[in-house]
Amino acid sequence: MVDKKLDNDVAQFCAITGASARDAKKFLDAHKRLDIAIDAYYDNPGAFSGSGRRKDSSAPSTSKLGQLFDKYKGWCGISIIGLDILVQFGLPDLFHPLDPDEDDITVDGTIKFCEDLEVDPEDVVLLAVAYELKSPRMGRWTKQGWIDGWKAIGTDSISGMKSALTRLRNRLASDPSYFQKVYNHTFDFARIEGQRSLGLETAQALWGLLLPHGFQGGALSHITTRDGDDDVKMDEEGWKEEYNQWWFDFLTQKGHKGVSKDTWVMFLDFIRSIDSNFSNYDMEAAWPSTIDDFVEYGKERLLSGA
């Protein structure tokens, strides 16, 4: 008899991780639940014979990763005129100004790194990379985080990193547990050092990257509620795409200047659990007051048809 659930789990596992169906079944057999199996795969792809991680003899090289880090470390921006001259003579990679006192890869080095990866610096996948490499701040990468992160991912070359971006992007879109980890890290990653809250414009820009990606891939699929008989409401509709803009409008209209960590973290649970009419919201639960007020705002907009 065909096990349709297992077949669906195997298909999702392969789509997220890029592993073979054979390896997917091994991890699912061992861990039973799809999300746990996926986490186990990323923690140790070589847990079973034939899994995707390379053998120790060809494991990612610390020295190669160190050399690659040093290529981007201390990179300083140059004028457009200067860049044009270097490009004209084909020398942009042979000559670039460096800051000898800088130990980390900073903004200019990040831009150069993105150019080599052929990825937009504002691509949502870089938030996953920031989580994996434990980036402390936007546009800043430490050497230890860089080496440990890329070794855990399993690559030490630009070509391998390009392939890794595809896997990370897919996982971020479809794995709820992984999405939450990246989402939570993003708050501290993007927050200005010394400030407790995240600037409103920055928060909105990051939500604008993360939310559509998570909804499109299923990581933010609606968690249906149960009725009085403990039956799942199969026809319940959840958060709608236009509510993203409602949330932004609400925060702007109310004069919010920043977003607290509590609001940032709880907002993810809120949009996954709320129904499209805001009717299942529990005002007595421990939600941040900002979300309490937004529910009232949302209900008023639904009534007005705005």
C-alpha positions in Angstrom: 0.0 0.0 0.0 1.3 3.4 -1.0 2.0 5.7 2.0 0.9 9.1 0.5 2.0 11.0 3.6 5.5 9.5 3.4 5.7 10.3 -0.3 4.7 13.9 0.3 7.2 14.2 3.2 10.0 12.8 1.0 9.1 15.2 -1.8 9.2 18.2 0.6 12.4 17.0 2.2 14.2 16.7 -1.2 12.8 20.1 -2.4 14.1 21.8 0.8 17.5 20.1 1.2 18.4 18.9 -2.3 19.0 15.4 -0.9 18.2 12.2 -2.7 14.9 10.4 -2.1 16.9 7.5 -0.6 18.5 9.8 2.0 15.3 11.6 2.7 13.6 8.3 3.6 16.5 7.4 5.9 16.2 10.7 7.8 12.4 10.5 7.9 12.5 6.9 9.2 14.9 7.8 11.9 13.2 11.1 13.1 9.5 10.5 12.0 8.6 14.2 11.8 9.5 16.2 8.7 10.7 19.3 10.5 12.9 17.3 12.9 14.3 15.2 10.0 15.2 18.4 8.0 17.0 19.9 11.0 18.9 16.7 11.6 20.0 16.6 7.9 21.3 20.2 8.1 23.1 19.4 11.4 24.8 16.3 9.9 24.0 15.4 6.3 26.5 12.5 6.6 24.6 10.8 9.4 23.7 8.0 7.1 25.9 6.4 4.4 25.4 8.1 1.0 24.2 11.4 2.4 25.2 14.7 0.8 28.2 15.8 2.9 31.6 15.2 1.4 34.0 12.8 3.1 36.5 14.2 5.6 39.3 14.0 3.1 37.6 16.7 1.1 35.9 18.6 3.9 35.8 22.4 3.6 39.2 23.8 4.1 39.8 26.3 7.0 42.7 27.8 5.1 40.7 28.3 1.9 37.9 29.9 3.9 40.4 32.1 5.7 42.0 33.2 2.4 38.5 34.0 1.0 37.6 35.9 4.1 40.9 38.0 3.8 39.9 38.8 0.2 36.9 40.8 1.4 38.2 41.9 4.8 38.9 45.6 5.1 37.7 46.3 1.6 37.1 50.0 1.2 34.8 51.8 -1.3 36.4 53.7 -4.1 35.0 56.5 -6.2 32.9 55.8 -9.3 35.6 57.5 -11.4 38.3 55.4 -9.8 36.3 52.3 -10.4 35.7 53.2 -14.0 39.5 53.5 -14.6 40.2 50.2 -12.9 37.5 48.4 -15.0 38.8 50.0 -18.2 42.2 48.5 -17.6 40.8 45.2 -16.2 42.4 45.6 -12.8 39.6 45.9 -10.2 40.6 42.6 -8.5 44.3 43.4 -8.6 44.1 46.7 -6.9 41.7 47.8 -4.2 42.2 49.9 -1.1 42.2 48.1 2.3 41.8 49.2 5.8 44.7 47.5 7.7 43.0 48.1 11.1 39.7 46.3 10.2 39.4 42.7 11.3 35.9 42.0 9.9 34.3 42.0 6.5 32.3 45.2 6.4 29.8 46.9 4.1 32.1 47.4 1.1 33.5 43.9 1.4 29.9 42.5 1.6 29.0 44.3 -1.6 32.1 42.8 -3.4 31.2 39.4 -2.0 27.6 39.7 -3.3 29.0 40.7 -6.7 31.1 37.5 -6.8 28.1 35.4 -5.7 26.0 37.2 -8.3 23.3 37.9 -5.7 21.5 41.2 -4.9 22.7 42.5 -1.5 19.0 42.9 -0.6 18.1 39.3 -1.5 16.3 37.7 1.4 18.6 34.7 1.3 21.4 36.8 2.8 19.3 36.9 6.0 19.7 33.1 6.1 23.4 33.5 5.4 23.7 36.0 8.3 22.1 33.5 10.6 24.3 30.7 9.5 27.5 32.7 9.8 26.4 34.4 13.0 26.8 37.9 11.6 26.6 40.3 14.5 25.4 43.3 12.5 24.1 44.1 9.0 27.1 44.3 6.6 29.6 42.8 9.1 31.0 39.3 9.2 33.5 38.0 11.7 36.3 35.5 10.7 35.3 32.9 13.2 31.6 33.1 12.2 32.6 33.0 8.5 34.8 29.9 8.8 32.5 28.0 11.2 29.4 28.9 9.2 30.6 27.9 5.8 32.2 24.7 7.1 28.8 23.7 8.7 27.1 24.5 5.4 29.8 22.3 3.6 31.6 24.5 1.2 34.8 26.6 0.9 34.5 28.1 -2.6 32.4 30.7 -4.4 30.9 28.1 -6.7 29.9 26.0 -3.7 28.5 29.1 -1.9 26.3 29.9 -5.0 24.8 26.4 -4.7 24.3 26.8 -1.0 22.3 29.9 -1.5 19.8 28.0 -3.5 19.4 25.4 -0.7 19.2 28.1 2.0 16.6 30.1 0.0 14.4 27.0 -0.5 14.7 26.0 3.2 13.9 29.5 4.3 10.7 29.5 2.2 9.4 26.1 3.2 10.7 25.2 6.7 8.7 26.9 9.5 11.2 26.1 12.2 14.2 27.4 10.1 12.2 30.5 9.1 11.6 31.3 12.7 15.3 30.9 13.6 16.3 33.3 10.8 13.5 35.7 11.5 14.4 35.9 15.2 18.1 36.4 14.5 17.3 39.2 12.0 16.0 41.5 14.8 19.4 41.6 16.6 21.3 41.5 13.3 19.6 44.6 12.0 19.2 46.5 15.2 21.6 49.5 15.7 24.1 48.7 18.4 23.0 50.2 21.7 19.3 50.5 20.8 16.7 48.1 22.2 14.2 48.5 19.4 14.4 48.1 15.6 13.8 51.3 13.6 10.4 51.3 12.0 11.6 51.8 8.4 14.2 49.0 8.8 11.5 46.6 10.3 9.1 47.3 7.5 11.8 46.7 4.9 12.8 43.4 6.5 9.1 42.3 6.8 8.8 43.2 3.2 11.5 40.7 2.4 10.7 37.9 4.8 6.9 37.7 4.8 6.2 37.2 1.1 9.0 34.6 0.9 7.6 32.6 3.8 4.0 32.7 2.6 5.0 31.8 -0.9 7.0 28.7 0.1 4.7 27.5 2.9 6.9 28.4 6.0 4.2 30.8 7.1 1.2 28.5 6.3 -1.9 29.2 8.4 -2.2 27.2 11.6 -6.0 26.4 11.7 -7.9 26.7 15.0 -10.2 24.0 16.5 -13.9 24.4 17.3 -15.6 23.4 20.5 -15.6 19.8 19.6 -11.8 19.9 19.0 -12.3 19.6 15.3 -10.0 21.5 12.9 -11.7 24.2 10.9 -10.6 23.1 7.4 -12.1 26.0 5.6 -10.6 28.7 7.8 -8.7 31.4 5.9 -5.7 33.0 7.5 -3.6 36.2 7.1 -4.0 37.8 3.7 -1.3 39.4 1.7 -2.9 42.9 1.9 -2.7 42.8 5.7 1.0 43.3 5.5 0.3 46.8 4.2 -2.4 47.3 6.8 0.2 46.5 9.5 2.6 49.0 8.0 -0.1 51.7 7.7 -1.2 51.1 11.3 2.3 51.4 12.7 2.9 54.6 10.7 -0.4 56.2 11.6 0.0 55.5 15.3 3.4 57.2 15.2 5.5 54.2 16.1 9.2 55.0 15.7 10.5 51.5 16.4 9.5 47.9 17.0 10.3 46.1 20.2 11.8 42.6 20.2 8.7 41.2 21.9 6.5 42.7 19.1 8.8 41.4 16.4 8.9 37.9 17.8 5.2 37.6 18.7 4.1 39.1 15.3 5.3 35.9 13.6 3.1 33.7 15.8 0.2 36.2 15.3 0.2 36.1 11.5 0.4 32.3 11.4 -2.5 31.8 13.9 -5.0 34.7 13.2 -7.9 34.1 10.9 -8.8 36.5 8.1 -11.6 38.2 10.1 -9.5 38.5 13.3 -12.3 36.7 15.0 -10.2 34.0 16.8 -7.9 36.6 18.5 -7.8 36.2 22.3 -7.5 39.6 23.9 -6.8 38.0 27.2 -3.7 36.2 25.9 -0.2 37.6 26.5 0.0 39.5 23.2 1.9 42.8 23.0 -0.4 45.8 23.3 0.7 46.9 19.8 -0.8 43.7 18.3 -4.0 44.2 20.5 -4.4 47.6 19.0 -3.8 46.4 15.5 -6.6 43.8 15.8 -9.0 46.5 16.6 -7.7 48.5 13.7 -8.0 45.5 11.3 -11.6 44.9 12.4 -12.5 48.5 11.7 -10.9 48.4 8.3 -12.9 45.2 7.5 -16.1 46.8 8.5 -15.4 50.0 6.5 -14.3 48.0 3.5 -11.2 50.1 3.2 
